[in-house]
Each structure stands twice: as C-alpha cells, then as structure tokens.
Amino acid sequence: MATKQKLRIKIKSFDHKILNQVAQQILQTAIDTGAMVAGPIPLPTKIQKFTVNRSTFVNKKARDQFEIRTHTRLLDINESTSSTIEQLTNLTVPAGVDIEIKMMNTEKAVKKDKK
C-alpha cells in the first residue's frame, strides 16, 4: 500500500482582507514546492452577537448591540512534500490570524488480480 500525506489548513481571522492575503501566501508557497492544492474554499462566516445595557441601573430599554464576525478559509494540500511542510512551518503570518494544520495519511490499496 502506498501512503500519501494530505494537509488540511484552516485559517481564521476577524479581518477578511488579511485572511485572503495569508491564504494567497500559503497557496503560492505550496505551489512553489510542487504540491497539489485545492482551495482556498471560503467557509461560512460565524457571527456572534452581544446585547449590552447602556447604563447599569436605569433605562432598561437603552441597549447597544455588538457583533464579532469570524471569517474562515480552507485549503487542502493533497500531495505534499517534505519541503512543503518545512516552508509552511517557517511562514510568518500577521497578528490576528489563526492557522490550524491537520496532517492525514491516506492509504491507497493496490489490488492484485489472481489468475
């Protein structure tokens, strides 16, 4: 059986412009090292809404609403090499960007015909 290493990279940020720059940077790094890349795939934006009273004791009806939007992108690197992994670990990203990298081994079964 032949094993191939697959990387799944999930990038999260509050600012979508910085997120797209980091996704392009990772994409270019993977292509330069000779890896097969799928993405960046935009995932749904998670919105957290908070409602806060304006004053502490009076004016119950006076409220402020705030929201936090978390933008997410997904990149799949199907055929990665050791230089791809090394380049991605040495990559510098701006503050406010969260990167999750999962490594998966995919096994391909080779069938032999018996005759």
Secondary structure, DSSP 8 states (H G I E B T S, - for coil): -EEEEEEEEEEEES-HHHHHHHHHHHHHHHHHTT-EEEEEEEEEEEEEEEEEESSSSS-TT-EEEEEEEEEEEEEEEEE--HHHHHHHHT----TTEEEEEEEEEEEE-------
